């Protein structure tokens, strides 16, 4: 059912109809389908068991989601089913826009105002649609993009902050992505150092900090020359890293190789700007490390089941100094073993359960920073002066946005991950930032749970941290609940009063950290601290430069409606893209429900028509009678020889099919065309026979090597009787039978053979069944549809011969000499 999303009802029907079993469950499946238009009285007539059985009601499809959505009713009576269906049937959710349009009356009546804030891929289009809905319905809808941080609209809705009068300038994702210059070269570096590094030697901090970084671990994790290995076939993440490298004007890609143990060594194609490059993929880590000694970072996309083993293996290579573990759900005991070994090896671990980290202008881990439009909008292509550390990967994107709008930008950002035992802590990274000259201020986004934030307080009191720190711990709303609250991350739960967000925010504030009153004010606090550093000369803002450009992927540009391209293929018979496979407009569930059979499916796929029942039956009869005609005919002979030569099924079948032509099998088309032309021209059968004799041409569909008027072909007799009994009209068949009378009077084996009968009967069917116009019928004859019947039918026989030879274990065939007449030219002497 899941392979092509046929309905659950149809799947169960197939199981019970075609899978025989003697188990107790056999034939116990009962169902009734209900729609908004169901006649309940008629339904009871068809299914009287509905009044006596305990019933289960649920929507078809929605596998794995019905329980979560409360869409299953169990142990109900029929009246209970009706009550359950009343508020649900026909009320499927169709999106926010549809909901606003459908309920605009109550929304206006209660004077509802809607606030929308959206970021992410193509957010401008979503905001545009929401804005238009507001205009067309008259409902006040305020839309905001990344220029407004995510909680600002809450304050606007509550009246705590003003609603901007001027809407944001309309922008399009592609405005800064399309390379107008047409250049294929790497963009020139816009800025390779922090805004403030040019003055770093002139302005000293207030007091000297004590050494803080543990020996063996590097203060600098990433640079413009950092090279990484990616574990896992994460092609989209790798392409994102390469696009980031390109807009940062790196000389070379940051991804040196990939490791994927489930394939052999090969190369994977990626884009580097406009060009295509190849990145090697290795089956094992040892080969990757040996061939790329310059690599010092591993980005581990392994699943929670293999992340531990692959990370432990990686730490055996001394060249690796940083490992990012993306997977969440790694057992805490294993995580603690990883942390212990990393301490011994001097390796920095970011994660588990993280998106990674980013160093603008230098390097980014996997999907950090989001899509390229977000990276450019947040100015992550060049370094700023602010470093941050967060637990949440999603919130790190919000920090990128806030910092880029309130300061000169991000110097480095790390999301340590939401697990209870992260591989590296807030303090690990804060101390690194303290010892990094380019970092002028630090932002920490903590959360409820754990006590790591208190180490920042101690660091400030002990003089280990001297740079300004802005911090906010998320989860202050937990105090509003009477019971313990587990937030999204595994570690986001306060087990004691000191682990609450409120307690930690208070302690940080008392230690001298800049703490806002709420997340809503975080951007304002960051901006005020930054402006103070600028006023004191600690940060000297540099002149902003236009962001570099990178070519937009075709798929993305097409999704945005920026380009159009003629399709390479067109199809009008089948569509597999939706919830259910569709044949010529007919869902596959309906095909089975109405028992259309092979003939009906052939009608849909070949002719785009739903043929009458007798036509479907005739097609199936044609397939039956053409399925095989013994091993001596050329097609079967070729198939047998290939099978005995050890060839596979497809090769053997193809060998047999290649013999089909005018002399073998192809007479269906030729007979149909020849008899149709004669009949349509108005000449009588005798004139037609004499004309063909005069022109020295054979009448296709007439004649048989074995059968004759005295030894009739039963296949022809069966089909002829069926056609005369069921077809509304058979003018061409009658014409062909008159021709047969003339030809058999000359020679008894010049009968209307099976090819000829199928050919003329098919023309009668196409012209007279009511499903085709005369032009359509003639077109199908001209394009060779009738030969398809012979090819499809005879393929069954060829496959049978192939299987028969394999079953009989027949050896290589060699034709006997005594069946070959060797006729060589006599020796000619000079």
Buried (B, 14 or more C-beta within 10 A) or exposed (E): BEEEBBBBBBBBBEEBEEEEEEEEEEEEEEEBEBEEEEEEEEBBEEBEEBEEEEBEBBBBBBEEEBEEEEBBBEEBBBEBBBEBBEEBBEEEEEEBBEEBBEBBEEBEEEEBEBBBBBBEBBBBBBBEEBBEBBEEBEBBBBBBBBBBBBBBBBBBBEEEBEBEEEEBEEBBBBEBBBBEEEEEEBBEBBBBBBBBBEBBEEBEEEEEBEEBEEEEBBEBBBEBEBBBBBBBBBBEBBBBBBBBBBBBBBEBBBBBBBBBEEEEEEEBEBBBBBEEBEBBBBBEBEBBBEEBEEBBBBBBBBEBEBBBEBBBBBBEBEBBBBBBBBBBEBEEEBBEBBBEBBBEBBBBBBBBBBBBBBBBBBBBBBBBBBBBBBBBBBBBBBBBBBBBBBBBBEBBBBBBBBBBBBBBBBBBBBBBBBBBBBBBBBBBBBBBBBBBEBBBBBBBBBBBBBEBBBBBBEBBEEEBBBBBBBBBBBBBEBBEEEEEBEBEBBBBBBEEEEBBBBBBBEBBBEBEBBBBEEBBBBBEBBBBBBEBBBEEEBBBBBEEEEBBBBBBBEEBBEBBEBEEEEEEEEEEEEBEEEEBBBBBEBBBBBBBBEEBBEBBBBBBEBBBBBBBEBBBBBBBBBBBBBBBBEBEBBBBBBBBBBBBBEBEBEBBBBBBBEBBEEEBBBBBBBBBBBBBEBBEEEBBBEEBBEBBEEEEEBBBBBBBEEBBBEEEBEBBEBBBEBBEEBBEEBEBBBBBBBBBEBBBEEEBBBBBBBBBBBBBBBBBBBBBBEBBEEEBBBEBBEEBBBBBBBBBBBBEBBBBBBEBBBEEEEEEEEEEEEEEEEEEEEEEEE
